[in-house]
Amino acid sequence: MLRGRRALVVGVTNHRSLGWAIARLWHQEGAEVTVTYQQEKQRGTIDRLIRELGAGADEIMALRCDVTSDDDVLGLARHIQSGGRGLDALCHTVAFANPRAMRHGLLGGTEEGESLAAALAAQRAAWAEAMDVSVFSLVALARELRPSLAASETGASVMTLSYIGADRAVPGYAAMGPAKAALQARARSQI
């Protein structure tokens, strides 16, 4: 069904990753898949998953891409564009919130011995990081991959993953609920 198509899955972490499940299924359907992982220490895990799948380097390629790094996003886009063919699918499976933003919820909180000013600054930074990683990364990737997506002969798709916590209050989901809601709003608008 996907033979001859090129797909990019951003944010594979391990065998339990939804990104890996998507990449595996797309590969089984015949797509040429590139997956990204954030940290170099994850490389061994990703390589092992690819080997276990029995895929060759021409079938599934793994690249490091920290979506908070403009250089990494630009480098990924250059690599995809260097393939000389369009990109048929971009799947964004990236999400992160600092445990502090998850632990203290919407109203924030203080750590032991922390001043209110320091707590506010730390909470702001944690929420900004959650939005950068979980939402803006899709904007940056779609923007930089636009030439490759536009070159798809079959029409490209850009997709992302969300969670019910974007629509409902979920205990312990604190900063990720608003981040996923923002991600959904961004995905519904024209990229």
N, C-alpha and C positions, 0 to 999 in steps of 0.2 A: 503494500500500500504506500510506503514512503520511499521506495527504491529511487535513488538518484536525488533525493532531497538532502539539504544540509541543515542541521539544527545545532543550536547552541543552548546548553543548559547551564545557567549560572548559579553557583552556590551548592555544589555537591559536597557533602561532608563525610558520609560513611554509608554503610549498607542499609541503614534505617532511614536515610534521607529520601524525602519525596522526590528531590531532584534526581537521585540515582535511579529510583523506580521509573521515572519518566524517561531518562536517558536509556535505560535498559530496554524498555518497551519500544522506544523509537528505533533503537538499534535492531531489535528483533523484527521490526517491520521494514527494515532495509535502509534506514536513514544513515547518513554519514554524520556522526555526532561528535561535538566537542563539548567537554564539560570543564567547568572551572572549579577550583578550590581556593580557599582564602590564604592559608598558611602553608609554607614549605613543609612543615612537619606532617601535613596531611597527605603529601605526595605518595608515600609508601602505601597508605590505605587505598587511595584512588587507583594506583597502579595494580594493586592486588585484585580489586574489584573488576578491573578491565580484563586481567588475566583469567580470573575465574569465569568470566563470561565467554572466554575464548575469542575475544575480539582482537583484531590486529590494529596496529597504529593507524592504518588507513581507514579504519571503521569507527574507532572511538579514540579521540585525542584528549589528553588532559593538560590544562594550562593553569598556572597560578594567576589569580586575579583578586586583589584586595579591592573591593568596590569603593572603599573610601579613599583610594589613591587615584588621582587623575592620571598619573603616568601609567598605572596598571590598566585602567579603562581604555586609555588611548592606545596602549600597546596591544591589548586584546583586539580592538577594532582594526588596527593595522594588520594583525595576524589574520583575522577573518577575511579582510579585504584582499590580502595577498593570495588567497586561494583562487582568485580570478573568476569565481562564480558567485552567484547571489546566495544570500542566507534566507532560507525558507521559514525558519521558526526560531524565535528567541523566547526561552522560558526562564523567567526570573524566579528563583526559589530562595532568595536571600532574605533573612530576617534576623534581627538581633536587638536586644535591649539589655543594657547593663543590669546585673542583678539588683543594684540599688534602685533603679527605676521600677523594677518589678516588685521589689520588697515593700517599698513605702507607698506605692499607689499614687493616686491623683493628688492627694493633699500633701504628699511628701512626708518627710520625717527627718529626724536627726540621728546620727550615729552617736554612740557614747562619747562624751567629752567634746562634741562638735558644736561650734557656735551656730546660731541661726543663719548668719550670713554665709558661713561656709557650707551649711546644709543646702541653702538656696542655690548657691553657685554649683554645687555638686549635682543637685537635682536637675538644674537647667542643662548642664553638660550631658548628663545621662539621657535626658529626653531628646536633646539635639542629636546625639549619637544614634538613638533609635530611629529617628526620622531620616537621618543621612543614610544609614545602612539599609533600612527597610523600605524607604520610599524614594529618596532622591537617586539611589543607585539605578532604579528602573529608568528614570528620566535621563541620566547620564549615559547609560548603555544604549537606550533607544536612539538618543541623539547621535552618538558616535557611530552606531551601526546602521544608521539610516541609509547610507549609500549601498551597503550590502543587502539590506532588506529590500530596497527599491529595485535591486538587480535580480530579485527572484523572478523566475520565469512563470511561476504559478501563483504569485501573490503571497506575500509573507504574512505570518501571524506573530504577534507579540502577546505573550500571556504571562500572568503572574499567579501566585498562590495567596490565598487569604485564609481567614479563620472566622468562625462565628463570633469571636470576641470583637470583631469590627462592628458588629450590629447589636450585640447584647453585652451586658456587664458579666464578665467571667471572673470569679475570684482568682487572684494571683496573676491576672493577665495585664494589670496596670497600664504601663506605657505602650504595650504592644497593641492594645485595643484601638487607641487613637491612631497609632502608626498604620495599622492594617486598614482602618477606615480611610485614612488619607491615601493609602496605596490604591484602594478600590476607587476612590474619587478620581485619582490620576489616571488609572487604567480606563475608566469610562470616558475620559476626555480624549480629544485627539492628540496622539503622540506625534 
